[in-house]
């Protein structure tokens, strides 16, 4: 009889757990109708990209977009919408003017962009292009005294080959099945201690040493402009920074990151001994009056007497690179999260737990916005000294892998959350969201929460053309967004937030991480 009673109790608990994680069909229908039929996602994305432009960290474009987001969230009825400082970032920067073209052997405007945080040319310049060939520091001696005011390029770059794979893709069912079949605790692949990898690392260190010496020499020589080879092809180039954003950063020379086709065209001419002349006019501005970094924060307050102090968080990073308007990286994720909040307000949802959105800044430089916020509110992963509020946050959901539709959830090793999320995905199986994987994914803001023991999740998204065409590139524009995918993602996330806020218990947690050693 005692055994029967225990079994019955256990069965009752299972039924209770299953019941609380079965989505409310009426709520799901409301969310689907608002998200799929009355979406404002593309209007949000339009404002973030076409209207506000690039959102490089601490740039005027980012600040303008942040102010717009605070205003928009407030107009939708969210509470306490504001900018919250997370710590010191450094200088902002933007391109005020850019023009460059070859004039010999014929006129041709080149596809390029100033590297972030580099200076301008201090007015128009025109010069022959000098090809610098240097495999070692000693090779630089022959250029001393010959480069003042000149436009130079380094003899580098990889010949282009035709692509064999499509730019745009979606996950195949077989790939999703492999994700779903992944096992917990699989050992990470270790890099070999020696051999080709060690040789490659040594070669890279030597190249860095030579490049550092070249940069110092070019600055001393007062070169007019440096042309460097940008990764990419077919008119797409992937951009980066050419200097530090620190307030006390050392000066550097003006530098253009040039598309592969244009760089290789000029290089071939110079290697053949043909004269190439180039004119350019670049103006950039630095902003150091306010070096603080800020996140956009807003809430839908909780209404349950016992649970209103607990929080469900969603977010995505708001900053972008500068060569385009950061549409897929990450106006897409920010758009989806804003739209999810709009959906919940539009259906007049009164959550038990408080729902909070965070639009992070300076993710591109090292997840600074989310890490600063977590350190301020929840704890320090280096010491694992946690605040009382760390126990009050049920989960954090993140989106930051482009425009692709949601196909499922990365559990980040949190096995206990798997059955819950599988149940919550069921009403959206018809929209292609089916897969739960124990796998981790990295490189974005959910990691800041996971690092202090808070359940933090990133959604599985179709690759689309994120890694092939748009990520950090001059092609990351509004036109690359897929409207139906953004609508689907916002609808699913709004439902996840609804379920998390109403769930009797918080999302289960993994074992608390051990303190993280300081990285060199």
N, C-alpha and C positions, 0 to 999 in steps of 0.2 A: 504494500500500500504506500509506503514511504517512497519507494522507487517511482511508483506511478505519479505521486504528487510532484516529485522533482522534475520528472519528465514533462508533466503537464505545465509546470511553471516555465520550464525552458521553452516549450512549444509556444506558450503564451507570449514570452518575451520576443521570440522570433516573429510571431504575427504582429506584435506591436511595432517592432522595428521595421518590418515590411510595410505596414500600414502608413507609418509616418513618412516613408520615402516614396510612396506612390503619389505621383503628381496629382494635384487638384485639376481635374479635367476642365472645369469651368474657367479656372484661372488661366490654364494653358491656352484655351480657346480665345480668351480676351487678349492675351499677350500676342498670340499668332495673328489675330486680326489686325491689331494695332501695328505690329512690327512689319507684317508682310503687305498690308493693304494701305496703310497711312504713313509709310516711312518718311522720315525727314533726313535720312542718312546722307544722301547726295548733296543736300543743301548744307549740311554741317561740313561735309568734306570740301565743298566749293569755298566756303568761308575760310577754312583752315589753309587751303592751298592757293587757289587763284586770287582770293582777296587779300590774304595776309602774307603770302609768299614764303620764302625760306625761313626756317625757324632754328638757325644755329644757336647754340647755347649763349645766353646773355646778349643776343643781338636784338636790335629794335624790332625785327620781324617776330621773334619769339615773344617779346614783351607785349606787342600789339595783339598777337593771337591769344595770349593768356588773358589779357583784359577783355577781349571779346568773349572768351569762354566763361569767365566769371559772370559777365552780363547776361549771356544766353542761359546759363544754368539758373540764375536768379529769376529770369523771366519765365522759366518753366515751373517755378515754384519750389526749387530746392532751397534749403536753408544754409546759412553760414557759408555762402560761396565767397572764397577769398584766396589771395595769394599767401602762401606760407613759406617763409625762408627755411631752407634746409642746411645752410652753411655757406662758406665762401667758395665761389667758383673761380672768378678771375675776370679777364677782359672779354667784353663782347666784340664782335667784328662783323662787318658787312661789306659787300661789293657795292660801290657807288657807281662805277663805270668800268666797262671792259670792252676793249676792241683790240684785235690783233689780226694781221693779214700779211702774207708774203707779197712783195712787190716785184721781186726778181726771183726766178726767170719770168714770172708773170703774176698778175694779181690773183690772190686766192685767200678769202677769209677763212681762218682756221677755227676748228671746233676745240674749245679749251675753256678752262676756268682758272682764275687765281686760286692758289692753295689757301685754305683757311688760315687766318691770322698772319698772313704775309703782307708787307707794305705794297703800295702802288709804285708807279714809275715816276711820280713827281712831274707829270706832264707827258706830252707825246714824245716818243723816241723812235728813231729809225736807224738801223744799223745792219751791216752784214752779220750773218749768223756764223759763229765760230764753233766748230765741233771739238769738244774736249775729250781726248783719249787719255785715260789715266787708270792703270791697273794697280798702281802703288803710289804712296805719298811722294816718292822721289820723282815720279813722272810729271809732277806739277811744276817743277822748276822752269821748264821751257816756256810756260805761259806767263811768268811774272812780268809785270809792267806792260802787258799787251791787251788787257781786258777792260780797262776803264770805260764805262759807258756802253760797252758792247752787249749784244744779245748772244747768249751762248747756249749750247745744248750738250748734254753728256752723251757719249757714244754708248748707247744702251738700247734695250727694247728687243722684243721677241717677234720674229716674223709671224704674220697672221695666217691662220689656217681656216678653211671653211668648216662651219659647224655641222655636226652629224645628228644632233638632237634638237627637237623643237624647243623654242623658248618657253612656251606656255604648256603646263602639264597639270594634271590632277592625279591624286593618289589612285593607283590601281587597287582593286579589291584584294589582290594577293599581297600587296605591300601592307595594307591595313590589317590583314589577317596575321602577318608576321609581327606587327606591332602588338596586336592583341595577345599573341601567344608568347610574348617575352616573359621571362622568369625573373623574379625578384632576386637581387643579390648577385647577379652575374658579374664576375670580376672584370674590372676595366682593363682594356688592352694596354699592355706596357710597351713603352718605346724601348727598342734595343739599346744597349749601353754603348755599343761601338759600331763599327762598320760604316755603311754609306750615310746613315743619319748623322753620326758624329762628324764625318768628313764634311757633310753639307752645313752643319752648324758652324764648323770652323771657317768654312768659306764665307758664310753669311757675316760672321764677326769681322772677317777681314774686309768685306765690302763696306760694312758700316764704318769701319775705321777710315777707309779711303774716302767715303762720302763725307764724313765729318771734316776731314782735312780739306777736301775740295770746298765745302761750304764756307769754312773759315777763310780760305784763300780768296774765294770769290767775293766775300764781304769786304775783305781788306783791299782787294783790287777795285772795289766800287763798280761791279758789273751793272749794266742797265737792267737786264732781265735774264732769268734762267728758264729754259724750256725743259720740262721733264716728261717722260713717257708715262702715260696713264693706262692702267689695265682696262681691257675692254675691246670692243670691235664693232663694226658696222655703225659707226657714229656714236655709239654709247661709250662713255668712259666713267670709271668709278673713282670718286674723288676722296680727298683726305685733307689733313692739315699739314702745312709746311713749317709751322712754328708753334711754340707753346702759347697757351692762353693765360699763363701766370702773369701776375701784375709786374713781376720783376724779370720777365722773359728777356733773354738776350736778343739783340737785333739780328735780322736775317735779310737776305736779298729778296727783291721781288721775284716771284716764281709763278709760272703758268704750268698747269697740268694739261698736257696736250693729248687729244684723242690719238689712238694708235695709228690710224690711217694718215693723219696729217704729220705726226711726228716721223713716221717711217718714210714718208714722201720727202721731207726735208733732209732726213739723214741720208737717203740714197743719193740725193743730189750732191751733198757735201762729200760723201765718200768717193764719189766719182770726180771730185775736183771742180764741180760747178759752183758758181757764186749764187748764194741765196741771200736776199735782203728781206728784212721784216720790219714792219712798223707796228707800234702798239701804244695804247693809252689806257692805263689802268689806275683807277682811284679806289682805295679802300679806306675805311674808317674804323678806328678802335674806340671802345666805350669802356671806361674804367671808373666812372663816377659812382656806380653801385655794383661792386663785385659779388654781391650775394646772389645765390641761386634760389629760385622759387618754384614751388609746385602749386598747381590749381587744386583746391579742395572744396567739396560741397557735399551736402547730406540730404537724405530723406530721414527725418527723425523717427526712431522707434516709438511704438505706442503701448507695448506691453509693460505692465508695472515691474515684472521680474526681469524681462529681457531687453528693455530699451537701452540699457547701458552697454549691451554687447553690440558688436559691429560686424557687418559684412562689407568687405572692401572689393572694389573693382578698379582697374586702372590700365594705363598704357602710357608709353612715353610720348611727350608732346614735342620735344626738340627734333631737329632734323639736320641733315647736311645742307650745303649751300648751293650746289650746282643745279638743283631743281627745286621743287616745292614740297618735297618730302611726303608724297601722297601715300605710297604703300609703306613707307618707313618714317613716321608711323602715324600719319593722319588717319590711316585706315583703322588702326586699333583705337585711337582716341575718338574717332567718329563713332565707332561701334559702342564704346563705353558711354559716351554722351547720349547716344540714341537709346541705349538700354535704360538709362535713367529717365529719359523723356517718356519712353513707353510705360514705365511703372507709374509715373505721374499722370499720364494720360488716362490710364485705367483706374485712377483714383485709389491706388494701393496704399493701405495703411499698415506698414510692416511692423512685426513684433520687435525685431532688432533694427537698430539704426543701419542704414545703407549709406556708404560713403564712397564717392568717386575721387580718385587722385590721378591727375595728369602730370606725369613726372618731367622734370627737366634734366638735361645733361646725362641722359642715359648713354648717349653715344661716346662720352668720354670715360665711362666707367660706372654706370648705374648710380651716379652720384645722388640724384634726386630721391630715389627710393631708399637707398642706403642711409642717407641723411635723415629721412623721415622715420625710418625704422629705429635708428639709433636714438633719435629724440623721444620717440613714443613707446618703444617696445623693448629695446635692449641692445647690448653690444655683443656681436658674435665672437669677438676676440676673447672676451672674458666670460661670456654667457651669463653676465649679470643682467637680469630681466626686470622690467617694470611690472607693477600690478596690472597695467592695461594689456600686457602680453596675453594674459589669460582670458581677456574679454573679446578678443577678435576670433570669430568662427573660421573665416577663410578669406583668402585674397585670390581673385581671379584676374588673369592678365591676358592681353592680346597684343602680339607684336611679331607676326610673321607674314605681313603683307596683306593683300586683298583677298586671299583665298578663303573659301567657305570653311566653316568648322566641320571637321570629320570626327572629332572625339576629344578626349582629354588625356594629357600626360599626368599620371598620378604622382610623379616625382617620388616614387618609392613608397607611397602611402597606400598600402594594400587595403586597409579597412574602408577607405573612401570609394573603392572600386564598385562594389554592389550598389551603393547609393547613387553614384553618378550614372551607372548603367541604367538604373530605373529612371532617372531624370532625363536621359537621352531618348528613352523609348518613344515619347510623343513626337520626336523629331527624326526618327529613323527614315521617314519618307523624304526628308530634306537632305539625306546623305550623312547624317551624324550618327554613327553607330559604334565607334571604336573607343575602348578603354585600354590603355597600355600602362604597365607598371613603370615604363621607361622614364628617365629624366630627360629634360631638355634644358639648355642653358642659354646664356647670353642676353637675358633680359630680366625685367624687374621683379618677377616672382621669386627670384633667388634671394633677394634681400629679406623677404619674409620667411622663406624656408630656412634660412641661415640661423634664425632665432627660434625655431620650433613652431612657427605659425604655418598652418596648412596653406601653401602657396601653389597655384596651378597655372599652367599655360595650356591653351587649347591646341589641339592638332589642327592644322590648316592645310588645305591644298597648296602646293608650291606655287601655282600660277607661274608668273615670270619673275618672281621675287629675286632669286639668286642669279638668274641668267641676264636680267635686263634692268631691273629697277633699284635694287638695294644699294644705296649710297651713290646713285648714278645721276647723270644729267637727264635721264629719261623718267625719273620718278615724279610724274605729274598726274594730275586729275584724270587724264585720259586712260591711265592704266588701272583705274579702279573698276571693279565689277559690281554693279549695283545690286544684283540679286544675291551675291555672296555677302555683301555688307548687311543687307536686310536679314538674311538667314542668321548671320552671326549675332547681330544685336538681339534678335528674337530669342535665340537659344540662351544667351547670357542673361537676358532679362528673366527668363524662366529659372535659371540656376540661382540667380539672386533671390527671386521670390521664394524658392524652396528652401534656400539656406536661411533666410530671415525667419521663416515660419517653422522650421524644424524644431522639435522639442529639445533636442540636444545639439551641441555644436558639432561641426565636422570632426571626425576622429583625428587624433594627432599621432604622428610618428614619435619614436623615442627622441628625447631632446638631444640635439647635436652636441658634440664635445666642443670646447672652445677652439676657435679657428686660429692657427698660428699666423703671425704677421707675415704677409707676402714680401719677398725681397723687392 
